[in-house]
Amino acid sequence: DELGLDPMGLNQTDTFLVLKPMEEWREPNKEWLLEELRKVLDQLPGISYSFTQPIAMRVSEMLTGARGDVAIKIFGADLNKLNETAEQMVKVLKGIKGSQDVYTTENTGVQYYRVAIDRLAAGRLGFSVDDISNILRSQIEGQQLGIVIEDGRRTPLIMRGESRIQQSPALFAALTLPLPNGQSVPLSAVAKLERVDGPVKVDRENGQRMVVVQSNVHDRDLVGFVDEAKAAVAAQIKLPEGYHLTWGGEFENQQRAAARLSVVIPVALGMIFMLLFATFGSVRQAVLVLTNIPFALIGGVMALWVSGEYMSVPASVGFIALLGIAVLNGVVMVTYFNQLHAQGLDIAQVVLEGAKRRLRPVLMTASITAFGLLPLLFATGPGSEIQKPLAIVVIGGLISSTLLTLIMLPILYRRFGLKRVKEIK
């Protein structure tokens, strides 16, 4: 933009579409709307496009430097080779199931004027290449003569050529260069003005030139798509010597979150185990309560499969919330079993009466949580793609965890909950 806060090429732009309320749509479906827009845009030759949300786009650009579900960054020195490799990459990704809006920014076709200096002619007149470059640069960019201080403000004093010289190749070619003896020669005596093709822009990351290939993913999981894309790229594209690529975009955020969760979840389970052990004073009863976790995971995974959703960061957060609820139900059951056993009841009566009397509290805990998540489950507005996986996982896990807790936990408690005392005859 004008402030330099969002650098883009001359052939790139962001178009924001402000929608009417969904009640006024011909078809109240976001996917239908996107398909209709694609039908119109596909009729316009020479353009590439992608759809995203304004906030999601900005966040993705700040975190990964690119937008889209998958962004492949190709690094190298030669822009022509980078552009050729990017075009090959686009063809490969378009052939993978689930790819959508695959494109790379066109980075050729801009006309530039280049000053080709005749070194021999310049040397005969006493000029070096740097001398000529500095003189011409002062005409275009200007040369700082000093600093003027006015009312405490420091203002640079810059001298440069007229603005019409910057806009007219003919006037620029007619410039004269001063000689040491006070005479001058035309620029055409030592250089030639050539018109050449060049890049629209040069993107860099960590000091290396790069191009980006972007793709969205539709109707399949992101990790599976990236794994298939990596295999296809490795099999069909051979990178030039000294070139390499990285996989980013939303996939990079998901991988970063998965790596963090791989540390957080074991630590959380370890802390839960320590708290359970401190509560019951028994390793076997602490492990018994933790057996509710697989019961909950079964329902969460089945719910994702039935709904057609995929494992994502919101779904992972849902599984973490589900672990806490499942453990809570186990604590309620085992604590009451221990109370009944302390009263002298037989182990068979303990599990039977305990399961009967704890039925209502366990069902209330699960149902209240499930009912509270129903608005997220049926959400259709902005952000619903994040809310739905979380609600699906928790509700599905609650169903399986509650049923299996009421049925399996009493059985397991009867078999493993108490330490058996051997009678010595």
ABEGO torsion letter per residue (X at the ends): XAAGABBBBAABBBBBBBBBBAAABABBBAAAAAAAAAAAAAABBGBBBBBBBAAAAAAAAAAAGBBEABBBBBBBABAAAAAAAAAAAAAAAAABBGBBGBBBBBABGBBBBBBBBBAAAAAAAGBBAAAAAAAAAAAAAEBBAEBBBBGGBBBBBBBBBBAAAAABAAAAAABBBBBAAGBBBBAAAABBBBBBBBBABBBBBGGBBBBBBBBBBBGBBAAAAAAAAAAAAAAABBBBBGBBBBBBEAAAAAAAAAAAAAAAAAAAAAAAAAAAAAAAGBAAAAAAAAAAAAAAAAAAAAAAAAAGBBBBAAAAAAAAAAAAAAAAAAAAAAAAAAAAAAAGBBAAAAAAAAAAAAAAAAAAAAAAAAAAAAAAAABABBGAAAAAAAAAAAAAAAAAAAAAAAAAAAAAAAAAABBBBBBBX
